[in-house]
Amino acid sequence: MNAPAGTAGYGDAAEQLAVQYESVSFAEVHRELLHHYPAPPAAVLDIGAGTGRDAAALAALGHRVVAVEPTPELRAVGERLHADVDIRWIADALPGLPLLLAEGERYDLVLLTAVWMHLTPAERPPAMDNLAALLTPGGRLALTIRHGPTPPGRHMVDLPPEHTTALAATRGLRLLHRSSRSDLHGRGGVHWTDLLFEQPR
Ligand SMILES: C[S@@+](CC[C@H](N)C(=O)[O-])C[C@H]1O[C@@H](n2cnc3c(N)ncnc32)[C@H](O)[C@@H]1O
């Protein structure tokens, strides 16, 4: 797998980023969306899982969790930090997700938490095709999207949420929730959009 542009800046900072990512809880990050998530045991896919904070919390709740993470250093930290729970880690990346798609599995819940803004406008349509294909009938896709300044050394594209809701609609995904919120880490100029889509049954 070639490193996607969106992973720029993550590998070298993995240990410091782990401290930041694990300083907030799954419940805090997903507060607006939690009531839309399936009850355990469900098949859950966390794409761009980072150090596995959310994957670990979902596994502890009794879900079957696959964590996709293209940055080897973050994956290694996640495997070490959350060795006590059952998470299957895969080294793969959007938009293509070739290893994951080759397995032919479908998921009741797919998370992209702080990941979607790393994709270029050209990568988003094929990525949305693949995300829709990974959902079970009635399956849900949760996107948490960062807005505001791009940190030095990273690659992000800040597009209005309407771009994503329109794209998802062309793939037949139904918007169930949209909200915006401030940054849990209090970073200046940073704010977030939470989106939740459902695959028709
Ligand atoms: C801000 S971190 C979020 C990590 C984790 N989801 C969390 O909320 O703590 C963004 C993650 O997206 C991953 N990423 C970047 N580009 C990606 C791509 N094209 N496909 C999948 N993951 C990607 C990075 O490696 C990094 O782990």
The ligand as an SDF file (V2000), in Angstrom:
LIG
                    3D

 27 29  0  0  0  0  0  0  0  0999 V2000
   -7.1660   12.6940   13.1650 C   0  0  0  0  0  0  0  0  0  0  0  0
   -6.7210   10.9910   13.0020 S   0  0  0  0  0  0  0  0  0  0  0  0
   -8.1790   10.2410   13.7070 C   0  0  0  0  0  0  0  0  0  0  0  0
   -7.8940    8.9160   14.3410 C   0  0  0  0  0  0  0  0  0  0  0  0
   -9.1010    8.2910   15.0750 C   0  0  0  0  0  0  0  0  0  0  0  0
  -10.2040    8.0160   14.1860 N   0  0  0  0  0  0  0  0  0  0  0  0
   -9.5510    9.1660   16.2150 C   0  0  0  0  0  0  0  0  0  0  0  0
  -10.6390    9.7460   16.1410 O   0  0  0  0  0  0  0  0  0  0  0  0
   -8.7910    9.2690   17.1770 O   0  0  0  0  0  0  0  0  0  0  0  0
   -6.9220   10.6900   11.2680 C   0  0  0  0  0  0  0  0  0  0  0  0
   -6.6050    9.2660   10.8530 C   0  0  0  0  0  0  0  0  0  0  0  0
   -6.9480    9.0840    9.4760 O   0  0  0  0  0  0  0  0  0  0  0  0
   -5.9940    8.2390    8.8960 C   0  0  0  0  0  0  0  0  0  0  0  0
   -6.0520    8.4340    7.4500 N   0  0  0  0  0  0  0  0  0  0  0  0
   -5.5490    9.4380    6.7260 C   0  0  0  0  0  0  0  0  0  0  0  0
   -5.7750    9.2520    5.4150 N   0  0  0  0  0  0  0  0  0  0  0  0
   -6.4700    8.0850    5.3120 C   0  0  0  0  0  0  0  0  0  0  0  0
   -6.9890    7.3250    4.2170 C   0  0  0  0  0  0  0  0  0  0  0  0
   -6.8370    7.7340    2.9610 N   0  0  0  0  0  0  0  0  0  0  0  0
   -7.6350    6.1660    4.4930 N   0  0  0  0  0  0  0  0  0  0  0  0
   -7.8080    5.7460    5.7800 C   0  0  0  0  0  0  0  0  0  0  0  0
   -7.3160    6.4170    6.8430 N   0  0  0  0  0  0  0  0  0  0  0  0
   -6.6670    7.5670    6.6150 C   0  0  0  0  0  0  0  0  0  0  0  0
   -4.6860    8.6600    9.5550 C   0  0  0  0  0  0  0  0  0  0  0  0
   -3.6840    7.6850    9.4280 O   0  0  0  0  0  0  0  0  0  0  0  0
   -5.1510    8.8830   10.9870 C   0  0  0  0  0  0  0  0  0  0  0  0
   -5.1020    7.6990   11.7320 O   0  0  0  0  0  0  0  0  0  0  0  0
  1  2  1  0
  2  3  1  0
  2 10  1  0
  3  4  1  0
  4  5  1  0
  5  6  1  0
  5  7  1  0
  7  8  2  0
  7  9  1  0
 10 11  1  0
 11 12  1  0
 11 26  1  0
 12 13  1  0
 13 14  1  0
 13 24  1  0
 14 15  1  0
 14 23  1  0
 15 16  2  0
 16 17  1  0
 17 18  1  0
 17 23  2  0
 18 19  1  0
 18 20  2  0
 20 21  1  0
 21 22  2  0
 22 23  1  0
 24 25  1  0
 24 26  1  0
 26 27  1  0
M  CHG  2   2   1   9  -1
M  END
$$$$
